[in-house]
């Protein structure tokens, strides 16, 4: 299979705190990989390392044949890694369309071309009716959707989704799952952090379990949810 992402012995240390320790795994093109673990397991820190928001302490990260270990975040984005944030990071005083245009400018030199592509992305994400609204006026469901939309506008090969379902209603989760399925149909590889096991079980081909900054195990949803170590560390014991 074709590897799109390679995490090699990655470590991230903040002074005396080791947030990620000797983590290694591969992600294959077209996969949907879930990352789970208790609060403080190092999940978002790992996303920050992959996307270039934080530097590694040791280890290497390869994406689509490129060593991105020391690459800047904007260069990593141009190579094809898009990401969302657990807490939406929209530019609050710009409209929804303007926010997505900024994402599209990663690929287009002219604003008119970026705007045209941004509108197509808004349509895919079901946000066309909101395009002239200011980001600060959106509800939580719309803000989460805007996070995905802005990341998609960068035309990613790999999309990192950080707790997209957090704070959503049951209906909101269903709609988000449908959108992720549409994204998968476009051939975009997905790695997602999620606490809602039903979501992870539904959408993931493989699941990676982190605990106390270390890789506890990885496997199919069935393998992970039947593993005694995972049940103890993440599900709270039998």
Secondary structure, DSSP 8 states (H G I E B T S, - for coil): --EEEEEEEEEEEETTEEEEEEEEEEEETT-EEEEE-STTSSHHHHHHHHHTSS--SEEEEEETTEE-TT--HHHHHHHTEEE--SS----TTSBHHHHHHHHHTTT-SSHHHHHHHHHHHHHHTT-GGGTTSBGGG--HHHHHHHHHHHHHTT--SEEEEESTTTT--HHHHHHHHHHHHHHHHTT-EEEEE-S-HHHHHHH-SEEEEEETTEEEEEE-HHHHHT-HHHHHHTS---
